[in-house]
Amino acid sequence: MRGQSSYRVTGAGLGLKQEILSEILEQQPAQIGFVEIAPENWIGVGGIRKKQLAQVRERYPLVCHGLSLSIGGPAPLDEAFLYQVKRFLRDNQVLIYTEHLSYCSDHGQLYDLMPIPFTEEAVHYVAQRIRRAQDILECRIGMENVSTYALPEGELSEIEFLNAVLEEADCGYHLDINNIYVNATNHGFDPYDYLARIPAQRIMYAHIAGHYVESPELLIDTHGEDVIDPVWKMLETAYARYGVFPTLLERDFNIPPLQDLLGEVERIRELQQAHGKQAHEHVA
């Protein structure tokens, strides 16, 4: 079980969206422990947006969650893009960079996160690309477990594939609680069995989010709804099992007023405080 001091950020985070950016700068809510951006949305920007990002950075630790690295894709790794990311991370004192364990391009953007076949061959292929990305960036990156709706053939389970890739690449883990719940519903496995087998020692930080219910057997990871109680319960179980880790609220669509988002951020904080206190009492 790791202590909070072993993470590069702490507390409860919030994704930085244009709809709430001005409010965050004006109010500077104390509930927010760190903020997350997609580097693709900020690389090369100037003017007022560059100034706003600098203002955010002065108040909150900054992490980046990328959208387009396509680490499992068939096209060659976009090294020119990685060098752009490297400069952005350096210039903005970004503490953590993570990406999706998926692919989103094949000599052109596919505009979705596609599942990688869960095979031994894919493990070696993806791990090699992660290692190359880390060599270019000169830092460890985190890979996130992604939501899926149909799976290609493979001889490994999702959690076996995840663990094998992260071990061979020796990279970090970006835990997404909601994605475990979504995939468990969509593919019929036990989310708590998955949660018990994650590479918790590699966690850099976590996501929690809401989803859309297409049917009882199909959930869509939209980040456009409030977090539901079963997902909150999974987060609480993870804290109880692994200790408190930094956790960020994702909300990308149907963005409510900032105060509503801060209510969910505060719920993360309350769970962290409760389990941090329990861990301290246990050690004492």
FIMARMI-865347 format. One line per 5 residues: number of its first residue (from 1); their letters; for each residue y negated, x negated, z of N, C-alpha, C. Coordinates in Angstrom, 1 decimal, m for minus. Each point is the difference from the previous one (the first is absolute). Example, Ala and Ser with C-alpha at 12.3 -4.5 7.8 and 13.67 -1.06 7.14 Angstrom:
! FIMARMI-865347
1> AS> 5.7/m13.2/7.8/m1.2/0.9/0.0/m1.2/m0.9/0.0  m1.1/0.4/m0.7/m1.1/m0.9/0.0/m1.1/0.8/0.8
END
This chain:
! FIMARMI-865347
1> MRGQS> 1.2/m0.8/0.0/m1.2/0.8/0.0/m1.2/m0.9/0.0  m0.9/0.2/m1.0/m1.2/m0.8/m0.1/m1.2/0.6/0.8  m0.9/m0.8/0.4/m1.2/0.5/0.6/m1.1/0.2/m1.0  m1.0/0.8/0.3/m1.0/0.3/m1.0/m0.7/m1.3/m0.4  m0.1/m1.0/0.9/m0.8/m1.2/m0.3/0.6/m0.8/m1.1
6> SYRVT> 1.3/0.3/m0.4/0.7/m0.8/m1.0/m0.4/0.5/m1.4  m0.7/1.1/m0.1/m0.4/0.6/m1.3/m1.4/m0.5/m0.4  m0.3/0.0/m1.3/m1.3/m0.5/m0.4/m1.1/1.1/0.1  0.4/1.3/0.1/m0.9/1.0/0.4/0.7/0.8/1.1  m0.8/0.9/0.7/0.5/0.8/1.0/m0.5/1.4/0.0
11> GAGLG> 0.6/0.9/0.7/m0.5/1.3/0.2/0.3/0.9/m1.2  m0.9/1.0/m0.2/0.2/1.1/m1.0/m1.0/m0.2/m1.1  0.5/m0.1/m1.2/m0.9/m0.2/m1.2/m0.2/1.3/m0.8  m0.9/m0.2/m1.0/m0.3/1.2/m0.9/m0.3/m0.6/m1.4  0.5/0.7/m1.0/m0.3/m0.4/m1.4/m1.4/0.3/m0.3
16> LKQEI> m0.7/m1.0/m0.6/m1.4/0.1/m0.4/m0.2/0.7/m1.3  m0.4/1.2/0.0/m0.2/0.8/m1.2/m1.5/0.3/m0.2  m0.4/0.1/m1.3/m1.4/0.3/m0.3/m0.6/1.2/0.7  0.9/1.0/0.1/m0.5/1.3/0.6/m0.4/m0.1/1.5  0.5/m1.1/0.7/m0.4/m0.1/1.4/m0.7/m1.3/0.3
21> LSEIL> m0.2/m0.8/m1.1/m0.6/m1.4/0.2/m1.3/0.1/0.7  m0.9/0.8/m0.5/m1.4/0.1/0.6/0.1/0.4/1.5  0.8/1.0/0.3/0.1/0.5/1.3/0.6/m1.1/1.0  0.9/m0.8/m0.5/0.6/m1.1/0.8/m1.1/m1.0/0.3  m0.8/m0.4/m1.0/m1.1/m0.9/0.2/m1.0/0.5/0.9
26> EQQPA> m0.3/1.3/0.0/m1.0/0.6/0.8/0.4/0.1/1.5  1.3/0.5/0.1/0.5/0.3/1.4/0.7/m1.2/0.6  0.6/m0.9/m0.8/0.8/m1.1/0.5/1.0/0.4/1.1  0.9/1.0/m0.3/0.9/0.5/1.1/0.8/m1.1/0.7  0.0/0.1/1.3/0.7/m1.0/0.8/1.5/0.2/m0.1
31> QIGFV> 0.5/1.2/m0.4/1.4/0.3/m0.1/0.7/m0.9/m1.0  m0.8/m0.4/m1.0/0.6/m0.7/m1.2/0.2/m1.5/0.4  1.2/m0.5/0.0/0.3/m1.4/0.3/m0.1/m0.9/m1.2  0.3/0.5/m1.2/m0.1/m0.8/m1.2/0.0/1.0/m1.2  m0.5/m0.5/m1.1/0.0/0.9/m1.2/0.7/m0.7/m1.2
36> EIAPE> 0.5/0.9/m0.9/0.8/m0.5/m1.1/m0.7/0.4/m1.3  0.1/m0.9/m1.0/m0.5/0.3/m1.4/1.0/m0.5/m1.0  0.0/0.6/m1.2/0.7/m0.5/m1.1/m0.8/m1.1/m0.7  0.4/m1.2/m0.1/m0.9/m1.0/m0.6/m0.3/0.3/m1.5  0.8/0.7/m0.7/m0.3/0.4/m1.4/m1.2/0.8/m0.1
41> NWIGV> m0.4/0.8/1.1/m1.1/0.8/m0.1/m1.3/m0.7/0.4  0.1/m1.3/0.4/m1.2/m0.7/0.5/m0.2/m1.3/m0.7  1.0/m0.6/m0.6/m0.2/m1.3/m0.7/m1.1/0.1/m1.0  m1.0/m0.8/0.1/m1.0/m0.1/m1.1/m1.1/1.0/0.2  0.0/0.8/1.1/m1.1/1.0/0.1/m1.2/m0.7/0.5
46> GGIRK> m1.2/0.5/m0.3/m1.3/m0.5/0.5/m0.8/1.1/0.5  m1.3/m0.3/0.2/m1.0/1.0/0.4/0.3/0.6/1.3  m0.3/1.3/0.1/0.1/0.7/1.3/1.4/0.0/0.6  1.1/0.0/m0.9/1.3/0.0/0.5/0.4/m1.3/0.6  m0.4/m1.1/m0.6/0.2/m1.3/0.6/m0.7/m0.1/1.4
51> KQLAQ> m1.2/0.5/0.0/m0.7/0.0/1.3/0.7/0.8/1.1  0.5/1.2/m0.4/0.7/0.8/0.9/1.3/m0.6/0.5  0.7/m0.7/m0.9/1.2/m0.7/0.5/m0.3/m1.1/1.0  m1.1/m0.7/m0.3/m0.4/m1.0/1.0/m0.3/0.6/1.3  m0.7/1.1/0.0/m0.3/0.7/1.3/1.2/0.5/0.7
56> VRERY> 1.0/0.5/m0.7/1.3/0.4/0.6/0.6/m1.2/0.6  0.1/m1.1/m0.7/0.6/m1.2/0.4/m0.6/m0.6/1.3  m1.3/0.2/0.2/m0.7/m0.5/1.2/0.5/0.8/1.2  0.4/1.3/m0.2/0.4/0.8/1.2/1.5/0.1/0.2  0.8/m0.1/m1.1/1.4/0.3/0.2/0.8/m1.1/m0.7
61> PLVCH> 1.2/m0.4/0.6/0.9/m0.9/m0.7/0.5/0.7/m1.3  0.2/m0.8/m1.1/0.3/0.6/m1.3/1.4/m0.4/m0.4  0.8/0.9/m0.5/1.3/m0.2/m0.6/0.0/0.6/m1.4  0.9/m0.6/m0.9/0.1/0.5/m1.3/1.4/0.5/m0.3  0.1/1.1/m0.7/1.3/0.6/m0.5/m0.1/0.2/m1.5
66> GLSLS> 0.7/m0.8/m0.7/m0.2/0.0/m1.5/0.7/1.1/m0.7  m0.4/0.2/m1.2/0.6/1.1/m0.8/0.7/m0.4/m1.3  m0.3/m1.2/m0.5/0.4/m0.3/m1.4/0.7/m1.3/m0.2  0.5/m0.6/1.1/0.7/m1.3/m0.2/1.3/0.1/m0.7  0.7/1.2/0.1/1.2/0.3/m0.7/1.1/m1.1/0.2
71> IGGPA> 0.3/m0.2/1.3/0.8/m1.1/0.4/1.4/0.1/m0.5  0.5/1.2/m0.3/1.4/0.2/m0.6/0.0/0.2/m1.4  m1.1/m0.1/m0.7/m0.1/0.4/m1.4/0.6/m1.0/m1.0  0.4/0.4/m1.2/0.6/m0.9/m1.0/m1.0/m0.9/m0.6  m1.3/0.3/m0.1/m0.9/m0.9/m0.6/m0.3/m1.2/0.9
76> PLDEA> m0.4/m1.2/m0.6/m0.3/m1.1/0.9/m1.0/0.3/1.0  0.1/m0.7/1.2/m0.9/0.2/1.0/m1.4/m0.3/m0.4  m1.0/0.8/0.3/m1.4/m0.2/m0.4/m0.7/m1.0/0.9  0.2/m1.3/m0.4/m0.5/m1.0/0.9/m1.6/m0.1/m0.1  m0.6/0.3/m1.1/m1.4/0.1/m0.1/m0.6/1.0/1.0
81> FLYQV> 0.7/1.1/0.1/m0.5/1.0/1.0/0.2/m0.5/1.4  1.1/m0.7/0.3/0.2/m0.5/1.3/m1.0/m1.0/0.4  m0.5/m0.8/m0.9/m1.1/m0.9/0.3/m1.3/0.7/0.3  m0.2/1.2/m0.7/m1.2/0.8/0.3/0.2/0.6/1.5  1.2/0.4/0.3/0.2/0.5/1.3/m0.2/m1.1/1.1
86> KRFLR> 0.5/m1.2/m0.3/m0.2/m1.1/0.9/m1.5/m0.2/0.3  m0.8/0.0/m1.0/m1.4/m0.2/0.2/m0.6/1.1/0.8  0.4/1.2/m0.3/m0.5/1.2/0.8/0.4/m0.1/1.4  1.2/m0.3/0.3/0.5/m0.1/1.4/m0.8/m1.1/0.8  m0.2/m1.1/m0.7/m0.8/m1.1/0.6/m1.4/0.4/0.3
91> DNQVL> m0.7/0.5/m1.0/m1.4/0.3/0.0/m0.3/1.1/1.0  0.9/0.9/0.3/m0.2/1.1/0.9/0.8/m0.1/1.3  0.5/m1.1/0.3/0.7/m0.3/1.3/1.0/1.1/0.3  0.8/0.3/m1.1/1.1/1.0/0.2/1.1/m0.6/0.8  0.5/0.8/1.0/0.9/m0.6/0.9/1.5/0.2/m0.4
96> IYTEH> 0.2/1.1/m0.8/1.4/0.3/m0.5/m0.1/0.5/m1.4  1.0/m0.4/m0.8/0.1/0.6/m1.4/1.4/0.5/m0.1  0.2/1.3/m0.4/1.3/0.6/m0.2/0.1/0.6/m1.3  1.2/0.3/m0.5/0.2/0.7/m1.3/1.3/0.9/0.2  0.3/0.7/m1.1/1.1/0.9/0.0/1.3/m0.7/m0.6
101> LSYCS> 1.1/0.3/0.7/1.3/m0.5/m0.5/0.5/1.0/m1.1  m0.7/m0.2/m1.2/0.3/0.9/m1.1/m0.6/m0.7/m1.3  m0.1/0.8/m1.0/m0.7/m0.6/m1.2/m0.8/1.2/m0.6  m1.1/m0.4/m0.7/m0.9/1.0/m0.6/m0.5/m0.4/m1.3  0.7/m1.0/m0.7/m0.5/m0.4/m1.3/1.2/m0.6/m0.8
106> DHGQL> m0.1/0.1/m1.3/0.9/m0.7/m1.0/m0.8/m0.3/m1.2  m0.8/m1.1/0.0/m1.0/m0.3/m1.0/m1.0/1.1/m0.2  m0.4/0.6/1.1/m0.9/1.1/0.1/0.2/0.8/1.2  m1.0/0.6/0.6/0.1/0.8/1.2/0.8/1.3/m0.2  0.9/0.3/1.0/0.8/1.2/m0.1/m0.7/1.1/0.9
111> YDLMP> m0.9/m0.4/0.8/m0.8/1.0/0.8/0.9/0.7/1.0  1.0/m0.6/0.5/0.9/0.5/1.0/0.8/m1.2/0.6  0.5/0.2/1.2/0.8/m1.0/0.6/1.5/0.3/m0.3  0.6/m0.8/m0.8/1.4/0.2/m0.4/1.0/m0.7/0.9  1.1/0.6/0.3/1.0/m0.6/0.9/0.8/m1.2/m0.7
116> IPFTE> 0.2/m1.0/0.7/0.8/m1.2/m0.5/1.5/0.4/0.3  0.9/m0.4/m1.0/1.4/0.3/0.3/0.4/m0.9/1.2  0.8/0.7/0.9/0.5/m0.7/1.2/1.2/m0.8/m0.3  m0.2/m1.1/m0.7/1.1/m0.9/m0.4/m0.2/m1.4/0.6  1.0/m0.8/0.1/m0.1/m1.4/0.4/m0.8/m0.8/m1.1
121> EAVHY> 0.1/0.3/m1.2/m0.7/m0.7/m1.1/m1.5/0.3/0.2  m0.4/1.2/0.4/m1.4/0.4/0.2/m0.5/m0.7/1.2  0.8/m0.1/1.1/m0.4/m0.7/1.2/m0.5/m1.4/m0.4  0.8/m0.8/m0.8/m0.4/m1.4/m0.3/m1.2/0.0/m0.9  m0.1/0.9/m0.9/m1.1/0.1/m1.0/m1.3/0.3/0.8
126> VAQRI> 0.0/1.0/0.8/m1.2/0.4/0.7/m0.4/m1.1/1.1  0.9/m0.5/0.7/m0.3/m1.0/1.0/m0.6/m1.2/m0.6  0.4/m0.4/m1.2/m0.6/m1.2/m0.7/m1.4/0.3/m0.3  m0.3/1.2/m0.5/m1.4/0.4/m0.4/m0.9/0.0/1.3  0.6/0.5/1.1/m0.8/0.0/1.2/m0.3/m1.4/0.5
131> RRAQD> 0.9/m0.9/m0.1/m0.2/m1.3/0.4/m1.1/m0.7/m0.9  0.1/0.3/m1.3/m1.0/m0.6/m0.9/m1.4/0.6/0.4  m0.1/1.3/0.3/m1.3/0.6/0.4/m0.5/m0.7/1.2  0.9/m0.2/1.0/m0.5/m0.6/1.2/m0.4/m1.5/m0.2  0.6/m0.7/m0.9/m0.4/m1.3/m0.3/m1.4/0.0/m0.6
136> ILECR> m0.3/0.9/m0.9/m1.3/0.1/m0.6/m1.1/0.4/1.1  0.3/1.0/0.7/m0.9/0.5/1.0/m0.2/m0.9/1.2  1.0/m0.9/0.2/0.1/m0.9/1.2/m0.1/0.8/1.3  0.7/1.1/0.0/0.2/0.8/1.2/1.2/0.9/m0.1  0.5/0.4/1.1/1.1/1.0/0.0/m0.5/1.3/m0.3
141> IGMEN> 0.7/0.8/m0.9/m0.4/1.3/m0.3/1.1/1.0/0.6  m0.4/1.2/0.1/0.9/1.1/0.5/0.4/0.9/m1.1  1.2/0.4/0.0/0.5/1.0/m1.0/0.3/1.3/0.7  m0.4/1.1/m0.6/0.1/1.3/0.6/1.2/0.8/m0.6  0.8/0.6/0.9/1.0/1.0/m0.5/m0.7/1.2/m0.6
146> VSTYA> 0.4/0.4/m1.2/m0.7/1.0/m0.8/0.7/1.3/0.0  m0.7/1.1/m0.3/0.7/1.3/m0.2/0.6/0.1/m1.4  1.1/0.7/m0.1/0.7/0.1/m1.2/0.5/1.4/m0.2  0.3/0.4/m1.2/0.3/1.4/m0.4/1.3/0.1/m0.8  0.3/m1.1/m0.7/1.3/m0.2/m0.7/0.3/m1.5/0.1
151> LPEGE> 1.3/m0.3/0.1/0.3/m1.4/0.2/0.9/m0.5/m1.2  m0.2/m1.2/m0.5/0.9/m0.6/m1.0/1.3/m0.5/0.7  1.0/m0.2/m0.7/1.3/m0.5/0.5/m0.2/m1.3/0.7  0.8/m0.2/1.1/m0.1/m1.2/0.8/1.1/0.0/1.0  0.5/m1.2/0.4/1.1/m0.1/1.0/m0.5/m0.1/1.4
156> LSEIE> m1.3/m0.1/0.3/m0.5/m0.1/1.3/m0.8/1.2/0.4  m0.1/0.3/1.3/m0.8/1.1/0.5/m1.5/m0.5/0.0  m0.9/0.9/0.1/m1.4/m0.4/0.0/m0.3/m1.0/1.2  0.5/0.2/1.2/m0.3/m0.9/1.1/0.7/m1.3/m0.2  1.2/0.0/m0.6/0.7/m1.3/m0.3/m0.8/m0.8/m1.0
161> FLNAV> m0.5/0.7/m1.0/m0.8/m0.7/m1.0/m1.3/m0.6/0.6  m0.7/0.9/0.8/m1.2/m0.5/0.6/0.2/m1.2/0.9  1.0/0.0/0.8/0.3/m1.1/0.9/0.3/m1.3/m0.8  0.8/0.2/m1.1/0.4/m1.2/m0.8/m1.1/m0.6/m0.7  m0.9/0.8/m0.5/m1.2/m0.6/m0.7/m0.9/m0.7/0.9
166> LEEAD> m0.3/0.6/1.2/m1.0/m0.6/0.9/0.6/m1.3/0.6  1.3/0.0/0.2/0.7/m1.2/0.6/m0.1/m1.1/m1.1  0.4/0.3/m1.2/0.1/m1.1/m1.0/m1.4/m0.5/m0.4  m1.0/0.9/0.0/m1.4/m0.4/m0.3/m0.7/m0.6/1.1  0.5/0.3/1.3/m0.7/m0.5/1.2/m1.4/0.5/0.0
171> CGYHL> m0.2/1.3/m0.2/m1.3/0.6/0.0/m0.1/1.0/1.1  m1.2/0.6/0.2/m0.2/1.0/1.0/0.4/1.4/m0.4  m0.1/0.9/0.9/0.5/1.4/m0.2/m1.2/0.9/0.3  m0.3/0.9/m1.0/m1.0/1.1/0.2/0.8/1.3/0.2  0.1/0.4/1.2/0.8/1.2/0.4/m0.8/1.2/m0.3
176> DINNI> 0.6/0.9/m0.8/m0.5/1.3/m0.2/0.9/1.1/0.6  m0.5/0.6/1.1/0.8/1.0/0.7/0.2/1.2/m0.8  m1.0/0.5/m0.6/0.1/1.3/m0.8/1.0/m0.2/m1.2  m0.1/m1.2/m0.6/0.9/m0.2/m1.2/1.5/0.0/0.5  0.3/m0.4/1.2/1.4/0.1/0.4/0.4/1.4/0.2
181> YVNAT> m0.9/0.8/0.6/0.3/1.5/0.1/0.1/0.7/m1.3  m0.9/m0.3/m0.9/0.0/0.6/m1.4/1.4/m0.3/m0.7  0.3/m1.3/0.0/1.3/m0.4/m0.7/1.2/0.5/0.7  0.0/0.1/1.3/1.1/0.6/0.7/0.2/1.4/m0.4  m1.0/0.8/m0.1/0.1/1.4/m0.5/0.4/0.0/m1.5
186> NHGFD> m0.6/m0.8/m0.8/0.3/0.1/m1.4/1.4/m0.5/m0.4  0.5/m0.9/0.8/1.3/m0.6/m0.4/1.1/0.2/1.0  m0.3/0.7/1.1/1.1/0.4/0.9/0.5/m1.0/0.9  m0.8/m0.9/0.6/0.5/m0.9/1.0/m0.8/0.2/1.3  0.5/m0.6/1.1/m0.6/0.2/1.3/m1.2/m1.0/0.2
191> PYDYL> m1.2/0.5/0.1/m1.1/m0.9/0.1/0.0/m0.8/1.3  0.7/0.4/1.0/0.0/m0.8/1.3/1.0/m1.1/m0.2  1.1/0.2/m0.8/0.9/m1.1/m0.3/m0.8/m1.1/m0.7  m0.8/0.4/m1.0/m0.8/m0.9/m0.8/m0.9/m0.8/0.9  m0.7/0.8/0.9/m1.0/m0.6/0.9/0.6/m1.0/0.9
196> ARIPA> 1.3/0.2/0.4/0.7/m0.9/0.9/0.3/m1.3/m0.7  m0.1/m0.1/m1.3/0.5/m1.2/m0.8/m1.1/m0.7/m0.7  m1.3/0.4/0.3/m1.1/m0.7/m0.7/m0.1/m1.4/0.5  m0.6/m0.9/m0.8/m0.3/m1.4/0.4/m1.2/0.0/0.9  0.1/0.5/1.2/m1.2/0.2/0.8/m0.7/m1.3/0.4
201> QRIMY> 0.7/m1.1/0.0/m0.6/m1.2/0.4/m1.0/m0.5/m1.1  0.1/0.6/m1.2/m0.9/m0.4/m1.1/m1.2/1.0/m0.2  m0.1/1.0/0.8/m1.1/1.0/m0.2/m1.3/m0.7/0.1  m0.9/0.3/m1.0/m1.4/m0.5/0.1/m0.9/1.2/0.5  0.2/1.1/m0.6/m0.6/1.3/0.6/0.7/1.1/m0.7
206> AHIAG> m0.3/1.3/0.5/0.7/1.1/m0.5/m0.9/1.1/m0.6  0.5/0.8/m0.8/m0.7/1.2/m0.5/0.6/1.3/0.6  m0.8/1.0/0.2/0.4/1.3/0.3/m0.8/1.0/m0.8  0.6/1.0/m0.5/m0.8/0.9/m1.0/0.7/1.4/0.0  m0.7/0.9/m0.7/0.6/1.3/m0.3/0.6/0.0/m1.4
211> HYVES> 0.7/1.1/m0.3/0.6/0.2/m1.3/0.0/1.5/m0.4  0.4/0.2/m1.2/0.0/1.4/m0.6/1.5/0.5/0.0  0.2/1.2/0.4/1.4/0.6/0.0/0.1/0.7/m1.3  0.7/m0.5/m1.0/0.3/0.6/m1.2/1.1/1.1/0.2  1.0/m0.4/0.8/1.1/0.9/0.4/0.6/m0.6/1.2
216> PELLI> 0.9/0.7/0.7/0.7/m0.6/1.2/0.7/m1.3/m0.3  0.4/m0.2/m1.3/0.8/m1.3/m0.3/m0.9/m0.9/m0.8  m1.3/0.2/m0.2/m0.8/m0.9/m0.8/m1.4/m0.1/0.6  m0.3/m1.1/0.6/m1.3/m0.3/0.5/m0.7/m1.0/m0.9  m1.4/0.2/m0.2/m0.8/m0.9/m0.8/m1.0/m0.7/0.9
221> DTHGE> 0.1/m1.4/m0.1/m0.9/m0.8/0.8/m1.4/m0.1/m0.6  m0.8/1.1/0.3/m1.3/0.1/m0.5/m1.1/m0.7/0.8  0.2/m0.2/1.3/m1.1/m0.4/0.9/m1.2/1.0/m0.1  0.4/1.2/m0.2/m1.1/1.0/m0.1/0.1/1.1/1.0  0.8/m0.2/1.0/0.2/1.1/1.1/0.0/m0.7/1.3
226> DVIDP> m0.1/0.8/1.1/0.1/m0.6/1.4/1.4/m0.5/0.2  0.1/m0.9/0.9/1.3/m0.5/0.4/0.7/1.1/0.8  1.3/0.2/m0.3/0.8/1.0/0.6/0.7/m0.5/1.3  0.4/0.9/0.9/0.5/m0.4/1.2/1.3/m0.9/m0.1  1.0/0.3/m0.9/1.1/m0.9/m0.1/m0.3/m1.4/m0.4
231> VWKML> m1.1/m0.2/m0.7/m0.4/m1.4/m0.4/m0.7/m0.6/1.2  m0.8/0.7/0.8/m0.5/m0.5/1.2/1.1/m0.4/1.0  1.0/0.8/0.0/1.1/m0.3/0.9/0.7/m1.3/m0.4  0.2/m0.2/m1.3/0.6/m1.3/m0.5/m0.9/m1.2/0.4  m1.3/0.2/m0.1/m0.9/m1.1/0.4/0.2/m0.3/1.5
236> ETAYA> 0.1/1.0/0.8/0.2/m0.2/1.4/1.3/m0.7/0.3  1.0/0.4/m0.7/1.3/m0.6/0.2/0.0/m1.5/m0.4  m0.7/m0.3/m1.1/m0.2/m1.4/m0.4/m0.7/m0.8/1.1  m1.0/0.5/0.6/m0.7/m0.7/1.0/0.9/m0.2/1.2  0.8/1.0/0.4/0.9/m0.1/1.1/1.0/m1.1/m0.3
241> RYGVF> 0.5/m0.1/m1.2/1.1/m0.9/m0.3/m0.5/m1.4/m0.3  m1.2/m0.2/m0.6/m0.4/m1.3/m0.5/m1.3/m0.5/0.7  m0.6/0.8/0.8/m1.3/m0.3/0.5/m1.1/0.5/m0.9  m1.2/m0.1/0.5/m1.2/0.6/m0.7/m0.4/m1.0/m1.1  m0.2/0.5/m1.2/m0.4/m0.8/m1.1/m1.3/0.7/m0.6
246> PTLLE> m0.8/m0.7/m0.7/m1.2/0.6/m0.7/0.4/1.1/m1.0  m0.7/1.1/0.0/0.4/1.2/m0.8/m1.2/0.6/m0.6  0.0/0.2/m1.3/m1.1/0.6/m0.7/0.2/1.3/m0.6  m0.9/0.9/0.2/0.0/1.3/m0.6/m0.4/0.0/m1.5  0.9/0.4/m0.9/m0.3/0.1/m1.4/m0.4/1.4/m0.3
251> RDFNI> m1.1/0.2/m0.7/m0.4/1.3/m0.5/m0.8/m0.3/m1.3  0.6/0.4/m1.1/m0.5/m0.4/m1.4/m0.6/1.2/m0.7  0.5/1.2/0.3/m0.4/1.3/m0.7/m0.3/1.1/1.1  m0.7/1.0/m0.5/m0.4/1.1/0.9/m0.6/m0.6/1.3  m0.9/m0.9/m0.2/m0.5/m0.7/1.2/m0.9/0.9/0.8
256> PPLQD> 0.3/0.2/1.3/m0.8/0.9/0.8/m1.2/m0.8/0.6  m0.8/0.7/0.8/m1.1/m0.7/0.7/0.5/m1.2/0.8  m0.8/m1.0/0.2/0.4/m1.2/0.7/0.5/0.4/1.4  m0.6/0.9/0.7/0.4/0.4/1.4/1.4/0.4/0.0  0.5/0.7/m1.0/1.4/0.5/m0.1/0.9/m1.2/m0.1
261> LLGEV> m0.4/m1.0/m0.9/0.8/m1.2/m0.1/0.1/m0.8/1.3  m1.1/0.0/0.7/m0.1/m0.8/1.2/0.9/0.7/1.1  0.2/1.3/m0.1/1.0/0.6/0.9/1.4/m0.5/m0.2  0.4/m0.2/m1.2/1.3/m0.6/m0.3/0.0/m1.5/0.4  m1.0/m0.7/m0.3/m0.1/m1.4/0.5/0.1/m0.1/1.5
266> ERIRE> m0.7/0.9/0.7/0.1/0.1/1.4/1.4/0.3/0.5  0.8/0.8/m0.7/1.4/0.3/0.4/0.8/m1.3/m0.1  m0.2/m0.8/m1.1/0.7/m1.3/m0.1/m0.3/m0.8/1.3  m1.3/m0.1/0.3/m0.4/m0.8/1.2/0.6/0.5/1.3  0.1/1.3/0.1/0.6/0.5/1.2/1.5/m0.4/0.1
271> LQQAH> 0.7/0.1/m1.1/1.4/m0.4/0.0/0.1/m1.5/0.3  m0.9/m0.8/m0.6/0.1/m1.4/0.3/m0.3/m0.3/1.4  m1.0/0.7/0.6/m0.3/m0.3/1.4/1.1/0.4/0.9  0.7/1.2/m0.3/1.1/0.4/0.8/1.1/m0.9/0.0  0.4/m0.5/m1.2/1.1/m0.9/m0.1/m0.3/m1.4/0.4
276> GKQAH> m1.3/m0.4/m0.1/m0.4/m1.3/0.5/0.1/0.0/1.5  m0.4/1.1/0.6/0.1/0.1/1.5/1.5/0.0/0.4  0.8/0.7/m0.7/1.4/0.0/0.4/0.7/m1.4/m0.2  m0.4/m0.7/m1.0/0.5/m1.3/m0.2/m0.4/m1.0/1.1  m1.3/0.2/0.4/m0.5/m0.8/1.1/0.7/0.3/1.3
281> EHVA> 0.3/1.3/0.3/0.7/0.4/1.2/1.4/m0.5/0.0  0.6/0.0/m1.2/1.4/m0.5/m0.1/0.1/m1.5/0.3  m1.0/m0.8/m0.5/0.0/m1.4/0.2/m0.2/m0.3/1.5  m1.0/0.8/0.5/m0.3/m0.2/1.5/1.2/0.3/0.9
END
